[in-house]
Amino acid sequence: MPRTRIYVDTSVFGGVYDEEFAEPSRRFFDRVRSGDFVVLVSEQVTQELADAPSAVRSVFEGLPRGYMEEIAVTEEIRLLAHAYLDGGILGRASRGDAMHVASATVARADLIVSWNFRHLVQYDKIQRYNGVNALKGYRAIDIRSPLEVSYGNHEEKGL
């Protein structure tokens, strides 16, 4: 069975060191290290991580490369991000968030995982992203918090 391909934005790496988000963030990355998921990381994420504290960067650096796909920013991604901004989903100051969604969409990620409840993990925005995606010929993208994907089947069964 193919692994679920999950685009992870920068907030999840930082979540490991945030009191409110630490436990589900760590569980999520434990599942990555167990081989449950393939993490998709765009140039946008690596640029944002370059400015992050070293402890946050170490979370990224500690992931097994065999469970990671890097996404290069292409003109296709830039155009889709621009369409999200033109559609009024996000303001121009949130171009990075538009790039996250566009990168995941163009890379055909199964899911985006984020702690960004203002610009990404929000029902009405997800619907609007997917409206633009449909108009541009892309499939819908789902966006969730790590809390929703941090438990595996073995935990649900009490094992």
N, CA, C and O atoms as a DFTB+ gen file, in Angstrom:
636 C
 N C O
     1  1       0.850      -1.178       0.000
     2  2       0.000       0.000       0.000
     3  2       0.896       1.242       0.000
     4  3       1.821       1.338       0.807
     5  1       0.629       2.181      -0.892
     6  2       1.465       3.386      -0.946
     7  2       1.304       4.234       0.316
     8  3       0.228       4.302       0.910
     9  1       2.392       4.870       0.700
    10  2       2.368       5.751       1.869
    11  2       1.608       7.028       1.538
    12  3       1.623       7.494       0.399
    13  1       0.951       7.581       2.531
    14  2       0.269       8.862       2.395
    15  2       1.326       9.945       2.252
    16  3       2.261      10.026       3.049
    17  1       1.168      10.777       1.228
    18  2       2.107      11.866       0.955
    19  2       1.542      13.147       1.570
    20  3       0.519      13.666       1.123
    21  1       2.219      13.641       2.592
    22  2       1.716      14.791       3.349
    23  2       2.658      15.969       3.218
    24  3       3.841      15.877       3.547
    25  1       2.118      17.082       2.733
    26  2       2.866      18.336       2.703
    27  2       2.840      18.913       4.113
    28  3       1.774      19.076       4.706
    29  1       4.015      19.217       4.642
    30  2       4.133      19.734       5.999
    31  2       4.637      21.171       5.926
    32  3       5.706      21.426       5.371
    33  1       3.874      22.113       6.484
    34  2       4.355      23.494       6.493
    35  2       5.232      23.727       7.720
    36  3       5.339      22.866       8.593
    37  1       5.843      24.876       7.774
    38  2       6.833      25.197       8.794
    39  2       6.273      25.163      10.209
    40  3       7.000      24.863      11.156
    41  1       4.995      25.464      10.360
    42  2       4.404      25.517      11.699
    43  2       4.471      24.177      12.423
    44  3       4.529      24.138      13.653
    45  1       4.464      23.094      11.681
    46  2       4.490      21.769      12.311
    47  2       5.872      21.480      12.898
    48  3       5.983      20.884      13.969
    49  1       6.919      21.902      12.198
    50  2       8.275      21.732      12.730
    51  2       8.430      22.546      14.011
    52  3       8.982      22.059      14.997
    53  1       7.947      23.771      13.994
    54  2       7.998      24.612      15.188
    55  2       7.088      24.120      16.286
    56  3       7.350      24.355      17.466
    57  1       6.014      23.436      15.909
    58  2       5.057      22.922      16.891
    59  2       5.662      21.961      17.882
    60  3       5.151      21.814      18.993
    61  1       6.740      21.303      17.504
    62  2       7.416      20.365      18.403
    63  2       7.878      21.084      19.673
    64  3       7.975      20.469      20.735
    65  1       8.161      22.385      19.562
    66  2       8.669      23.150      20.706
    67  2       7.655      24.152      21.251
    68  3       8.017      25.053      22.007
    69  1       6.405      24.001      20.875
    70  2       5.338      24.862      21.377
    71  2       4.522      24.056      22.375
    72  3       4.050      22.966      22.054
    73  1       4.353      24.578      23.573
    74  2       3.682      23.830      24.635
    75  2       2.319      23.289      24.191
    76  3       1.984      22.140      24.479
    77  1       1.546      24.104      23.500
    78  2       0.199      23.711      23.087
    79  2       0.204      22.622      22.020
    80  3      -0.683      21.768      22.002
    81  1       1.192      22.645      21.135
    82  2       1.196      21.760      19.966
    83  2       2.242      20.654      20.015
    84  3       2.316      19.839      19.096
    85  1       3.051      20.610      21.071
    86  2       4.201      19.708      21.105
    87  2       3.827      18.233      20.989
    88  3       4.391      17.519      20.160
    89  1       2.893      17.770      21.798
    90  2       2.593      16.333      21.809
    91  2       2.095      15.821      20.456
    92  3       2.649      14.848      19.945
    93  1       1.065      16.440      19.852
    94  2       0.637      15.922      18.546
    95  2       1.682      16.124      17.451
    96  3       1.760      15.321      16.520
    97  1       2.484      17.182      17.548
    98  2       3.549      17.385      16.549
    99  2       4.574      16.261      16.648
   100  3       4.989      15.706      15.631
   101  1       4.976      15.931      17.855
   102  2       5.956      14.853      18.045
   103  2       5.388      13.509      17.585
   104  3       6.084      12.722      16.942
   105  1       4.129      13.254      17.915
   106  2       3.503      11.989      17.470
   107  2       3.455      11.921      15.951
   108  3       3.700      10.868      15.362
   109  1       3.136      13.056      15.313
   110  2       3.109      13.084      13.852
   111  2       4.483      12.703      13.288
   112  3       4.582      11.848      12.407
   113  1       5.536      13.340      13.798
   114  2       6.872      13.045      13.280
   115  2       7.326      11.629      13.647
   116  3       8.121      11.034      12.919
   117  1       6.837      11.085      14.754
   118  2       7.111       9.678      15.072
   119  2       6.516       8.780      13.993
   120  3       7.130       7.788      13.598
   121  1       5.336       9.122      13.523
   122  2       4.702       8.327      12.460
   123  2       5.485       8.453      11.153
   124  3       5.573       7.495      10.386
   125  1       6.049       9.629      10.903
   126  2       6.892       9.799       9.712
   127  2       8.110       8.878       9.835
   128  3       8.436       8.142       8.903
   129  1       8.777       8.927      10.992
   130  2       9.962       8.096      11.199
   131  2       9.624       6.603      11.154
   132  3      10.491       5.789      10.840
   133  1       8.391       6.237      11.460
   134  2       7.957       4.835      11.385
   135  2       7.627       4.404       9.967
   136  3       7.380       3.226       9.708
   137  1       7.625       5.361       9.053
   138  2       7.349       5.036       7.659
   139  2       5.894       5.110       7.269
   140  3       5.533       4.678       6.175
   141  1       5.037       5.650       8.138
   142  2       3.617       5.760       7.808
   143  2       3.353       6.794       6.724
   144  3       2.422       6.645       5.932
   145  1       4.172       7.845       6.687
   146  2       3.952       8.956       5.764
   147  2       5.231       9.300       5.023
   148  3       6.338       9.048       5.499
   149  1       5.051       9.883       3.847
   150  2       6.120      10.573       3.136
   151  2       5.850      12.055       3.317
   152  3       4.743      12.524       3.050
   153  1       6.849      12.794       3.767
   154  2       6.709      14.229       3.993
   155  2       7.140      14.967       2.744
   156  3       8.231      14.733       2.224
   157  1       6.291      15.855       2.262
   158  2       6.627      16.724       1.147
   159  2       7.023      18.080       1.712
   160  3       6.310      18.654       2.535
   161  1       8.165      18.584       1.264
   162  2       8.688      19.849       1.758
   163  2       9.067      20.699       0.555
   164  3       9.821      20.261      -0.314
   165  1       8.543      21.910       0.514
   166  2       8.833      22.802      -0.608
   167  2      10.008      23.716      -0.291
   168  3      10.468      23.799       0.847
   169  1      10.476      24.394      -1.321
   170  2      11.505      25.418      -1.128
   171  2      11.007      26.490      -0.167
   172  3      11.804      27.079       0.563
   173  1       9.701      26.755      -0.156
   174  2       9.132      27.741       0.771
   175  2       9.409      27.324       2.214
   176  3       9.792      28.153       3.040
   177  1       9.216      26.056       2.513
   178  2       9.469      25.551       3.866
   179  2      10.954      25.662       4.205
   180  3      11.305      26.141       5.284
   181  1      11.822      25.229       3.306
   182  2      13.252      25.269       3.613
   183  2      13.744      26.703       3.785
   184  3      14.633      26.952       4.600
   185  1      13.188      27.642       3.038
   186  2      13.544      29.056       3.219
   187  2      13.092      29.553       4.589
   188  3      13.841      30.249       5.275
   189  1      11.870      29.200       4.991
   190  2      11.358      29.616       6.297
   191  2      12.149      28.960       7.428
   192  3      12.409      29.598       8.449
   193  1      12.528      27.712       7.260
   194  2      13.305      27.018       8.287
   195  2      14.708      27.604       8.434
   196  3      15.301      27.527       9.511
   197  1      15.237      28.180       7.375
   198  2      16.571      28.785       7.448
   199  2      16.620      29.888       8.499
   200  3      17.670      30.143       9.088
   201  1      15.480      30.545       8.735
   202  2      15.403      31.625       9.724
   203  2      14.897      31.150      11.088
   204  3      14.781      31.944      12.022
   205  1      14.599      29.868      11.197
   206  2      14.047      29.322      12.448
   207  2      15.171      29.013      13.443
   208  3      16.332      28.880      13.055
   209  1      14.818      28.901      14.721
   210  2      15.818      28.493      15.714
   211  2      16.413      27.127      15.355
   212  3      15.765      26.312      14.698
   213  1      17.625      26.894      15.784
   214  2      18.328      25.656      15.430
   215  2      17.577      24.407      15.901
   216  3      17.627      23.375      15.232
   217  1      16.887      24.482      17.034
   218  2      16.129      23.322      17.524
   219  2      15.022      22.950      16.540
   220  3      14.763      21.767      16.316
   221  1      14.375      23.943      15.959
   222  2      13.312      23.689      14.971
   223  2      13.926      23.109      13.700
   224  3      13.390      22.157      13.132
   225  1      15.031      23.665      13.257
   226  2      15.710      23.128      12.065
   227  2      16.131      21.676      12.294
   228  3      16.119      20.868      11.366
   229  1      16.500      21.352      13.531
   230  2      16.956      19.988      13.812
   231  2      15.828      18.965      13.656
   232  3      16.092      17.802      13.350
   233  1      14.594      19.375      13.858
   234  2      13.459      18.461      13.634
   235  2      13.437      18.054      12.163
   236  3      13.306      16.875      11.834
   237  1      13.564      19.036      11.296
   238  2      13.603      18.778       9.856
   239  2      14.810      17.924       9.493
   240  3      14.686      16.936       8.770
   241  1      15.963      18.306       9.992
   242  2      17.207      17.604       9.659
   243  2      17.215      16.176      10.185
   244  3      17.927      15.329       9.646
   245  1      16.440      15.891      11.225
   246  2      16.393      14.564      11.814
   247  2      15.456      13.591      11.127
   248  3      15.405      12.417      11.491
   249  1      14.708      14.070      10.128
   250  2      13.788      13.158       9.435
   251  2      14.542      12.299       8.430
   252  3      15.466      12.779       7.773
   253  1      14.159      11.039       8.307
   254  2      14.825      10.168       7.337
   255  2      14.557      10.641       5.909
   256  3      13.404      10.832       5.524
   257  1      15.604      10.826       5.138
   258  2      15.470      11.322       3.757
   259  2      14.672      10.365       2.877
   260  3      14.092      10.781       1.874
   261  1      14.641       9.096       3.244
   262  2      13.870       8.127       2.468
   263  2      12.374       8.337       2.561
   264  3      11.618       7.798       1.753
   265  1      11.938       9.121       3.547
   266  2      10.520       9.419       3.727
   267  2      10.235      10.885       3.449
   268  3       9.323      11.473       4.030
   269  1      11.030      11.475       2.547
   270  2      10.872      12.893       2.265
   271  2      10.979      13.146       0.760
   272  3      11.797      12.548       0.061
   273  1      10.122      14.054       0.288
   274  2      10.187      14.523      -1.095
   275  2      10.338      16.028      -1.063
   276  3       9.601      16.720      -0.361
   277  1      11.284      16.530      -1.819
   278  2      11.453      17.979      -1.906
   279  2      10.754      18.479      -3.157
   280  3      10.814      17.850      -4.214
   281  1      10.088      19.626      -3.022
   282  2       9.331      20.218      -4.120
   283  2      10.015      21.512      -4.532
   284  3      10.111      22.451      -3.742
   285  1      10.486      21.557      -5.761
   286  2      11.087      22.783      -6.287
   287  2       9.967      23.744      -6.678
   288  3       8.927      23.327      -7.187
   289  1      10.188      25.012      -6.437
   290  2       9.202      26.020      -6.842
   291  2       9.309      26.201      -8.354
   292  3      10.382      26.466      -8.895
   293  1       8.171      26.049      -9.012
   294  2       8.104      26.180     -10.469
   295  2       7.188      27.338     -10.832
   296  3       6.503      27.899      -9.977
   297  1       7.188      27.677     -12.085
   298  2       6.276      28.722     -12.560
   299  2       4.828      28.297     -12.357
   300  3       3.972      29.127     -12.052
   301  1       4.553      27.020     -12.523
   302  2       3.194      26.501     -12.301
   303  2       2.744      26.764     -10.862
   304  3       1.607      27.175     -10.631
   305  1       3.625      26.529      -9.909
   306  2       3.310      26.780      -8.499
   307  2       3.105      28.269      -8.266
   308  3       2.150      28.660      -7.596
   309  1       3.983      29.103      -8.806
   310  2       3.852      30.560      -8.637
   311  2       2.516      31.061      -9.192
   312  3       1.853      31.892      -8.571
   313  1       2.129      30.551     -10.361
   314  2       0.865      30.990     -10.974
   315  2      -0.341      30.571     -10.143
   316  3      -1.288      31.343      -9.991
   317  1      -0.315      29.358      -9.605
   318  2      -1.430      28.910      -8.780
   319  2      -1.497      29.717      -7.482
   320  3      -2.586      30.103      -7.056
   321  1      -0.364      29.975      -6.858
   322  2      -0.339      30.809      -5.646
   323  2      -0.892      32.194      -5.957
   324  3      -1.648      32.757      -5.166
   325  1      -0.518      32.738      -7.099
   326  2      -1.020      34.048      -7.519
   327  2      -2.544      34.013      -7.698
   328  3      -3.235      34.979      -7.375
   329  1      -3.055      32.900      -8.212
   330  2      -4.511      32.760      -8.383
   331  2      -5.224      32.766      -7.028
   332  3      -6.313      33.328      -6.910
   333  1      -4.628      32.151      -6.011
   334  2      -5.218      32.196      -4.666
   335  2      -5.261      33.634      -4.151
   336  3      -6.252      34.062      -3.559
   337  1      -4.190      34.363      -4.382
   338  2      -4.144      35.762      -3.937
   339  2      -5.134      36.608      -4.723
   340  3      -5.849      37.423      -4.140
   341  1      -5.184      36.424      -6.043
   342  2      -6.136      37.161      -6.876
   343  2      -7.576      36.842      -6.500
   344  3      -8.461      37.686      -6.631
   345  1      -7.806      35.612      -6.028
   346  2      -9.141      35.199      -5.622
   347  2      -9.542      35.737      -4.253
   348  3     -10.662      35.506      -3.797
   349  1      -8.639      36.446      -3.604
   350  2      -8.955      37.054      -2.316
   351  2      -8.967      36.082      -1.146
   352  3      -9.469      36.411      -0.071
   353  1      -8.423      34.895      -1.346
   354  2      -8.395      33.926      -0.251
   355  2      -7.458      34.419       0.841
   356  3      -7.735      34.275       2.032
   357  1      -6.349      35.000       0.416
   358  2      -5.338      35.534       1.323
   359  2      -4.930      36.918       0.834
   360  3      -5.058      37.239      -0.348
   361  1      -4.443      37.717       1.747
   362  2      -3.878      39.004       1.364
   363  2      -2.480      38.823       0.812
   364  3      -1.864      37.776       1.010
   365  1      -1.978      39.821       0.126
   366  2      -0.648      39.760      -0.489
   367  2       0.456      39.467       0.527
   368  3       1.465      38.853       0.183
   369  1       0.274      39.899       1.766
   370  2       1.281      39.659       2.801
   371  2       1.385      38.172       3.157
   372  3       2.350      37.757       3.798
   373  1       0.407      37.378       2.749
   374  2       0.390      35.946       3.061
   375  2       0.789      35.103       1.850
   376  3       0.342      33.966       1.701
   377  1       1.628      35.667       0.996
   378  2       2.080      34.963      -0.206
   379  2       2.710      33.614       0.147
   380  3       2.514      32.635      -0.574
   381  1       3.463      33.553       1.246
   382  2       4.094      32.294       1.643
   383  2       3.085      31.192       1.893
   384  3       3.312      30.040       1.523
   385  1       1.971      31.541       2.519
   386  2       0.924      30.541       2.758
   387  2       0.298      30.077       1.441
   388  3      -0.010      28.897       1.275
   389  1       0.116      31.004       0.519
   390  2      -0.393      30.635      -0.806
   391  2       0.592      29.697      -1.511
   392  3       0.180      28.770      -2.209
   393  1       1.879      29.940      -1.327
   394  2       2.900      29.078      -1.930
   395  2       2.864      27.672      -1.323
   396  3       3.094      26.690      -2.028
   397  1       2.578      27.571      -0.026
   398  2       2.463      26.250       0.596
   399  2       1.329      25.452      -0.059
   400  3       1.513      24.297      -0.443
   401  1       0.168      26.077      -0.178
   402  2      -0.980      25.361      -0.742
   403  2      -0.739      25.027      -2.209
   404  3      -1.052      23.925      -2.659
   405  1      -0.187      25.971      -2.947
   406  2       0.088      25.726      -4.366
   407  2       1.123      24.613      -4.551
   408  3       0.974      23.759      -5.424
   409  1       2.162      24.629      -3.732
   410  2       3.188      23.582      -3.829
   411  2       2.583      22.208      -3.578
   412  3       2.847      21.263      -4.321
   413  1       1.777      22.097      -2.538
   414  2       1.140      20.814      -2.208
   415  2       0.180      20.375      -3.308
   416  3       0.129      19.199      -3.667
   417  1      -0.574      21.325      -3.836
   418  2      -1.554      21.002      -4.879
   419  2      -0.868      20.513      -6.144
   420  3      -1.234      19.471      -6.686
   421  1       0.116      21.252      -6.614
   422  2       0.810      20.887      -7.852
   423  2       1.559      19.566      -7.678
   424  3       1.648      18.778      -8.619
   425  1       2.094      19.319      -6.491
   426  2       2.809      18.066      -6.223
   427  2       1.861      16.889      -5.979
   428  3       2.306      15.757      -5.785
   429  1       0.572      17.160      -5.989
   430  2      -0.455      16.138      -5.782
   431  2      -0.321      15.453      -4.416
   432  3      -0.435      14.233      -4.300
   433  1      -0.078      16.261      -3.401
   434  2      -0.041      15.746      -2.033
   435  2      -1.418      15.203      -1.670
   436  3      -2.435      15.678      -2.176
   437  1      -1.442      14.220      -0.805
   438  2      -2.715      13.692      -0.316
   439  2      -3.344      14.634       0.703
   440  3      -4.559      14.636       0.901
   441  1      -2.498      15.433       1.345
   442  2      -2.952      16.219       2.481
   443  2      -1.911      17.276       2.814
   444  3      -0.719      17.074       2.586
   445  1      -2.361      18.401       3.350
   446  2      -1.474      19.394       3.949
   447  2      -1.693      19.318       5.449
   448  3      -2.832      19.246       5.911
   449  1      -0.597      19.335       6.218
   450  2      -0.690      19.379       7.667
   451  2      -0.080      20.690       8.129
   452  3       1.022      21.061       7.724
   453  1      -0.826      21.390       8.993
   454  2      -0.398      22.718       9.441
   455  2      -1.051      23.053      10.777
   456  3      -2.115      22.535      11.117
   457  1      -0.390      23.929      11.523
   458  2      -0.984      24.530      12.715
   459  2      -1.488      25.936      12.404
   460  3      -1.910      26.642      13.319
   461  1      -1.458      26.355      11.167
   462  2      -1.860      27.714      10.791
   463  2      -3.380      27.753      10.606
   464  3      -3.894      27.515       9.513
   465  1      -4.081      28.057      11.695
   466  2      -5.546      28.082      11.661
   467  2      -6.089      29.369      11.043
   468  3      -7.271      29.443      10.705
   469  1      -5.259      30.354      10.899
   470  2      -5.719      31.617      10.325
   471  2      -5.786      31.569       8.793
   472  3      -6.738      32.068       8.193
   473  1      -4.772      30.966       8.168
   474  2      -4.690      31.008       6.720
   475  2      -4.834      29.668       6.018
   476  3      -5.085      29.634       4.813
   477  1      -4.682      28.562       6.742
   478  2      -4.707      27.265       6.077
   479  2      -5.777      26.320       6.615
   480  3      -6.662      25.906       5.867
   481  1      -5.710      25.975       7.886
   482  2      -6.628      24.986       8.467
   483  2      -7.900      25.711       8.887
   484  3      -8.141      25.959      10.068
   485  1      -8.697      26.037       7.893
   486  2      -9.930      26.789       8.124
   487  2     -10.920      26.386       7.031
   488  3     -10.630      26.517       5.842
   489  1     -12.064      25.905       7.433
   490  2     -13.026      25.317       6.499
   491  2     -13.334      26.210       5.303
   492  3     -13.280      25.745       4.164
   493  1     -13.653      27.474       5.535
   494  2     -14.041      28.327       4.403
   495  2     -12.869      28.579       3.458
   496  3     -13.059      28.659       2.245
   497  1     -11.673      28.702       3.997
   498  2     -10.507      28.904       3.125
   499  2     -10.205      27.642       2.313
   500  3      -9.872      27.726       1.131
   501  1     -10.322      26.478       2.946
   502  2     -10.097      25.225       2.222
   503  2     -11.068      25.126       1.043
   504  3     -10.681      24.727      -0.055
   505  1     -12.319      25.488       1.277
   506  2     -13.308      25.458       0.194
   507  2     -12.917      26.421      -0.924
   508  3     -13.075      26.109      -2.105
   509  1     -12.412      27.576      -0.550
   510  2     -12.008      28.568      -1.560
   511  2     -10.756      28.134      -2.316
   512  3     -10.670      28.323      -3.529
   513  1      -9.784      27.554      -1.610
   514  2      -8.612      27.003      -2.316
   515  2      -9.068      25.978      -3.349
   516  3      -8.608      25.977      -4.491
   517  1      -9.983      25.104      -2.925
   518  2     -10.437      24.050      -3.823
   519  2     -11.301      24.577      -4.958
   520  3     -11.353      23.966      -6.026
   521  1     -11.981      25.701      -4.745
   522  2     -12.700      26.341      -5.845
   523  2     -11.740      26.812      -6.925
   524  3     -11.973      26.599      -8.115
   525  1     -10.657      27.456      -6.501
   526  2      -9.632      27.888      -7.457
   527  2      -8.996      26.666      -8.117
   528  3      -8.773      26.654      -9.327
   529  1      -8.705      25.637      -7.317
   530  2      -8.109      24.423      -7.885
   531  2      -8.997      23.834      -8.971
   532  3      -8.507      23.444     -10.032
   533  1     -10.280      23.767      -8.719
   534  2     -11.207      23.214      -9.723
   535  2     -11.214      24.071     -10.991
   536  3     -11.197      23.539     -12.101
   537  1     -11.240      25.376     -10.830
   538  2     -11.222      26.267     -11.992
   539  2      -9.939      26.132     -12.808
   540  3      -9.947      26.315     -14.026
   541  1      -8.848      25.812     -12.135
   542  2      -7.544      25.701     -12.802
   543  2      -7.211      24.267     -13.213
   544  3      -6.134      24.020     -13.756
   545  1      -8.115      23.322     -12.962
   546  2      -7.896      21.948     -13.397
   547  2      -7.113      21.073     -12.428
   548  3      -6.591      20.029     -12.819
   549  1      -7.028      21.488     -11.171
   550  2      -6.328      20.697     -10.165
   551  2      -7.340      19.974      -9.293
   552  3      -8.498      20.380      -9.195
   553  1      -6.890      18.898      -8.661
   554  2      -7.761      18.178      -7.745
   555  2      -7.841      18.932      -6.414
   556  3      -7.016      19.796      -6.116
   557  1      -8.841      18.583      -5.641
   558  2      -9.031      19.204      -4.322
   559  2      -7.904      18.771      -3.390
   560  3      -7.336      17.688      -3.528
   561  1      -7.602      19.645      -2.443
   562  2      -6.587      19.356      -1.432
   563  2      -7.253      19.434      -0.057
   564  3      -8.088      20.305       0.186
   565  1      -6.886      18.537       0.819
   566  2      -7.408      18.553       2.178
   567  2      -6.340      19.156       3.080
   568  3      -5.148      18.939       2.863
   569  1      -6.756      19.900       4.076
   570  2      -5.825      20.544       5.008
   571  2      -6.286      20.225       6.425
   572  3      -7.439      20.467       6.783
   573  1      -5.369      19.677       7.229
   574  2      -5.682      19.254       8.591
   575  2      -4.592      19.693       9.557
   576  3      -3.500      20.084       9.144
   577  1      -4.897      19.625      10.836
   578  2      -3.870      19.863      11.852
   579  2      -3.171      18.534      12.138
   580  3      -3.736      17.474      11.871
   581  1      -1.950      18.575      12.677
   582  2      -1.268      17.325      13.040
   583  2      -2.062      16.485      14.042
   584  3      -1.926      15.262      14.070
   585  1      -2.876      17.123      14.850
   586  2      -3.689      16.391      15.823
   587  2      -4.568      15.357      15.127
   588  3      -4.828      14.286      15.676
   589  1      -5.023      15.679      13.924
   590  2      -5.939      14.790      13.211
   591  2      -5.245      13.626      12.518
   592  3      -5.911      12.698      12.060
   593  1      -3.927      13.658      12.435
   594  2      -3.203      12.565      11.768
   595  2      -2.076      11.997      12.627
   596  3      -1.249      11.228      12.136
   597  1      -2.040      12.368      13.896
   598  2      -0.914      11.952      14.732
   599  2      -1.089      10.569      15.341
   600  3      -0.110       9.984      15.805
   601  1      -2.292      10.031      15.356
   602  2      -2.515       8.696      15.907
   603  2      -2.593       7.684      14.791
   604  3      -3.189       7.944      13.746
   605  1      -1.994       6.532      15.006
   606  2      -2.057       5.444      14.030
   607  2      -3.057       4.400      14.458
   608  3      -3.630       4.489      15.543
   609  1      -3.271       3.415      13.616
   610  2      -4.236       2.352      13.901
   611  2      -3.891       1.582      15.169
   612  3      -4.790       1.155      15.894
   613  1      -2.581       1.396      15.454
   614  2      -2.210       0.632      16.652
   615  2      -2.662       1.359      17.917
   616  3      -2.983       0.711      18.913
   617  1      -2.694       2.681      17.895
   618  2      -3.149       3.420      19.075
   619  2      -4.674       3.348      19.212
   620  3      -5.202       3.297      20.322
   621  1      -5.367       3.343      18.081
   622  2      -6.830       3.271      18.109
   623  2      -7.293       1.919      18.632
   624  3      -8.345       1.827      19.264
   625  1      -6.524       0.879      18.377
   626  2      -6.900      -0.458      18.801
   627  2      -6.426      -0.773      20.210
   628  3      -6.648      -1.871      20.719
   629  1      -5.766       0.205      20.841
   630  2      -5.295       0.019      22.211
   631  2      -4.071      -0.861      22.311
   632  3      -3.796      -1.410      23.378
   633  1      -3.332      -1.010      21.236
   634  2      -2.128      -1.863      21.254
   635  2      -0.920      -1.092      21.711
   636  3       0.175      -1.649      21.787
